[in-house]
């Protein structure tokens, strides 16, 4: 059995979404993973999209391209205002936030705004959209991305969406009430955050990956307080569902 | 930044909010938009964008506009490329995954010719909501700790009740709001089906509100289903009938977005940059007397396909 790095990330991440919870998902890989979880082990997972959409049915092969369109709003439980959906998150109703990123640093801070000097950027990225709000407000947040040195940087050029900021208690001191990022799932492994320092920890390896490979693809020192665990292979059922969801590979 | 919440209220009180016929042509309605205005654009990304009114705004060639919108799609590129605006306030600007980021935004912002003022999605929403409530700011719990605070006029305070750190966002009172809805009566009572995006707040926040509607219906029809009315007539200054008025973007339940139209536009920009966008404007907007002529260029079977797609997506 073979799989693409993107399929592996979506499948690994989907396993962390428990049944009967509420997940605020971005489009693309996060939504694929959320629908996968709902299909396989979390039938009562409520998916929320920032376009004011609560509890939609996502039809395989017809995933929405944005959070604000009819493919993301089939048979929903509720359609409301964008601002109100975010305020549900701020009130604390949403168990998980689920995001992708362009750049992430050792404290889980995310940059989707500016590469280079923040005041005179080399590259202006599209911006936060709802990511800043999701990571600020959901109870805990999972981040999915391919594992590359250019993405895993010691310090992001710009903190679009706050992770653990400068580590330690700095996130709480900034006024943020939720846990922030708790898991980063990549094609090489699973990263968590050290309880005290809030630095990123290599917690588990994807199938066939050696720890050194993860370190080589990370632009900062990943903590390894314990030998990393081993993540299981994707099952044929998981792969089948992912491929049915995204048959053309548009989103993965 | 000055927050003119008292002035905004005085401006509102000084205008006639009477229950009267406010129907207008797109041309006459958009004539109310002055150069230099802050224009809030309703809808979100490629959903219920008030395209008929925006095309008219481009046709009338206003200058020095500031645009704001929660998520900005290719309409933002058209305003940048035409030179109508050099300043967009938004939380995200692009097309959607298959087309990548906005090349025109990147070119103009990276060269310093234009400004992309970035707030979080909820941050934009709370700015409109504060204005809709008639207050100068609202507290919220996003953007704290992030670098967005360095490039916007967010203030942080310690809550006078609890001592907790809060972000305060200033009310945004647009000069003009441009909003597309499913139906309205001649007075401006407006109904939106499906998701409302931020439009109910945008309508109450702005000084002048121009609404386009897929259809203008009898007041009795509005009154038969008053719970669907989301913008009251006293918030609206002009009503323009504009069937397919969000095309090539979607209108919930009525027509799907025309992704092929996006793709062909994106292709022109990829090959010809700003000139590609300007050629699009010349052909589809400047050369057309009204939006109806633009729609006439679209093959009828394509429009029918988008209508059928929406019907199936919402009904199934």
Boltz contact constraints between the chains, C-beta under 6 A:
constraints:
  - contact:
      token1: [A, 28]
      token2: [B, 97]
      max_distance: 6.0
  - contact:
      token1: [A, 51]
      token2: [B, 195]
      max_distance: 6.0
  - contact:
      token1: [A, 52]
      token2: [B, 195]
      max_distance: 6.0
  - contact:
      token1: [A, 65]
      token2: [B, 96]
      max_distance: 6.0
  - contact:
      token1: [A, 65]
      token2: [B, 97]
      max_distance: 6.0
  - contact:
      token1: [A, 66]
      token2: [B, 45]
      max_distance: 6.0
  - contact:
      token1: [A, 66]
      token2: [B, 96]
      max_distance: 6.0
  - contact:
      token1: [A, 68]
      token2: [B, 44]
      max_distance: 6.0
  - contact:
      token1: [A, 68]
      token2: [B, 45]
      max_distance: 6.0
  - contact:
      token1: [A, 68]
      token2: [B, 47]
      max_distance: 6.0
  - contact:
      token1: [A, 69]
      token2: [B, 47]
      max_distance: 6.0
  - contact:
      token1: [A, 69]
      token2: [B, 250]
      max_distance: 6.0
  - contact:
      token1: [A, 70]
      token2: [B, 313]
      max_distance: 6.0
  - contact:
      token1: [A, 79]
      token2: [B, 194]
      max_distance: 6.0
  - contact:
      token1: [A, 79]
      token2: [B, 195]
      max_distance: 6.0
  - contact:
      token1: [A, 81]
      token2: [B, 196]
      max_distance: 6.0
  - contact:
      token1: [A, 82]
      token2: [B, 125]
      max_distance: 6.0
  - contact:
      token1: [A, 82]
      token2: [B, 197]
      max_distance: 6.0
  - contact:
      token1: [A, 82]
      token2: [B, 198]
      max_distance: 6.0
  - contact:
      token1: [A, 83]
      token2: [B, 125]
      max_distance: 6.0
  - contact:
      token1: [A, 83]
      token2: [B, 129]
      max_distance: 6.0
  - contact:
      token1: [A, 83]
      token2: [B, 198]
      max_distance: 6.0
  - contact:
      token1: [A, 86]
      token2: [B, 122]
      max_distance: 6.0
  - contact:
      token1: [A, 90]
      token2: [B, 141]
      max_distance: 6.0
  - contact:
      token1: [A, 124]
      token2: [B, 106]
      max_distance: 6.0
  - contact:
      token1: [A, 124]
      token2: [B, 109]
      max_distance: 6.0
  - contact:
      token1: [A, 124]
      token2: [B, 110]
      max_distance: 6.0
  - contact:
      token1: [A, 126]
      token2: [B, 92]
      max_distance: 6.0
  - contact:
      token1: [A, 126]
      token2: [B, 93]
      max_distance: 6.0
  - contact:
      token1: [A, 126]
      token2: [B, 94]
      max_distance: 6.0
  - contact:
      token1: [A, 126]
      token2: [B, 101]
      max_distance: 6.0
  - contact:
      token1: [A, 127]
      token2: [B, 91]
      max_distance: 6.0
  - contact:
      token1: [A, 127]
      token2: [B, 92]
      max_distance: 6.0
  - contact:
      token1: [A, 127]
      token2: [B, 118]
      max_distance: 6.0
  - contact:
      token1: [A, 128]
      token2: [B, 91]
      max_distance: 6.0
  - contact:
      token1: [A, 128]
      token2: [B, 120]
      max_distance: 6.0
  - contact:
      token1: [A, 129]
      token2: [B, 91]
      max_distance: 6.0
  - contact:
      token1: [A, 129]
      token2: [B, 92]
      max_distance: 6.0
  - contact:
      token1: [A, 129]
      token2: [B, 121]
      max_distance: 6.0
  - contact:
      token1: [A, 130]
      token2: [B, 121]
      max_distance: 6.0
  - contact:
      token1: [A, 132]
      token2: [B, 120]
      max_distance: 6.0
  - contact:
      token1: [A, 132]
      token2: [B, 142]
      max_distance: 6.0
  - contact:
      token1: [A, 132]
      token2: [B, 143]
      max_distance: 6.0
  - contact:
      token1: [A, 132]
      token2: [B, 146]
      max_distance: 6.0
  - contact:
      token1: [A, 133]
      token2: [B, 120]
      max_distance: 6.0
  - contact:
      token1: [A, 133]
      token2: [B, 121]
      max_distance: 6.0
  - contact:
      token1: [A, 133]
      token2: [B, 122]
      max_distance: 6.0
  - contact:
      token1: [A, 133]
      token2: [B, 142]
      max_distance: 6.0
  - contact:
      token1: [A, 136]
      token2: [B, 142]
      max_distance: 6.0
  - contact:
      token1: [A, 158]
      token2: [B, 147]
      max_distance: 6.0
  - contact:
      token1: [A, 159]
      token2: [B, 146]
      max_distance: 6.0
  - contact:
      token1: [A, 159]
      token2: [B, 147]
      max_distance: 6.0
  - contact:
      token1: [A, 162]
      token2: [B, 145]
      max_distance: 6.0
  - contact:
      token1: [A, 162]
      token2: [B, 146]
      max_distance: 6.0
  - contact:
      token1: [A, 165]
      token2: [B, 145]
      max_distance: 6.0
  - contact:
      token1: [A, 174]
      token2: [B, 144]
      max_distance: 6.0
  - contact:
      token1: [A, 174]
      token2: [B, 145]
      max_distance: 6.0
  - contact:
      token1: [A, 175]
      token2: [B, 144]
      max_distance: 6.0
  - contact:
      token1: [A, 175]
      token2: [B, 165]
      max_distance: 6.0
  - contact:
      token1: [A, 176]
      token2: [B, 144]
      max_distance: 6.0
  - contact:
      token1: [A, 176]
      token2: [B, 145]
      max_distance: 6.0
